[in-house]
């Protein structure tokens, strides 16, 4: 379940840091009862960025398949073997 904290809790930096490292998801910060910010540990941020990069690559691949920008795997491997003498 997402963790939600008011912005005034950001004053206690040690608590926030600990909460970020214990949480497996971002912490949502509210201001005057409305969503304002999202914070997370560096580890979670880096993992999220890796996932986004993978999703982006998958989306690009799907577009290339739709556009017919594909190659036969056997032909490609054969060309690589010939090129590098394998």
N, C-alpha and C positions, 0 to 999 in steps of 0.2 A: 504494500500500500504506500502511495507516495507520502513523503514527509513534507509538511507545510509549516513554515515558521514566519512569524512577523519580523519585519525589518529591524525592530529594536533589539532582537536577539543577536544581531550581528556584532554587537558591542563585546560579547563574550567570545573572543576569537578562538580561545582554546577549545571551548565547547563545540563551536561550529566546525573547527578542523577535525575534531574527534568524530563528530556526527557524520561528516563527509566521508571519512575513511571507513566508518562502519557501514554506511549505506551502500546498497548495491544499485542504487539509482540516484538521479539528481534530487536535490532538495529545493523545493519551491519557496521563494521568499515573497511575502505579501507586504504591501504598503497601503494603509488605509483600507484594508480588507480586500484589495485587488491584487492580482498577480503582478509582480514587478521584476523579479530576477530568478535565475536558476543557478545554483552552485553545485559543484561536484569535485571529487578528488581528481588529481592529475591522472591516476591510474584509470579511473572510469572515463575521463575525457579522452585519453589516448585509445582506449578500447573502442569508444564510440566513434572516434575518427577513423579507426581501421575498418569498422563495420561500414561506415559511410563510403569509404573508398571502394570496398568490395561491392556494395550495392551500385555504386556509380559505374564500376567496370561491367557488372552484369547488365545494367541498363544499356550501356554502350554496345555490348555484345548482342543484345536482343535487337537493337536498331540495325546493327550490321547484318544480322540474319534476315530481318525483314527486307532490307535493301539488296539482299543477294550478294553481299560482300564477304563471301566465305570461300574457303579453299578445301580441296579434298585432302584429308589427313595423310593418306598414303603417298600422294604426290608431293606434299610438303616435306614429309620425312625423307623421302627419296632424294629430293633436291638438297636437303641439308646434308645427307650422307655424302652425296656427290661433291658438294661444295667443300666439305671439311675432310673428305677422304676417310669416312668411317665405314 
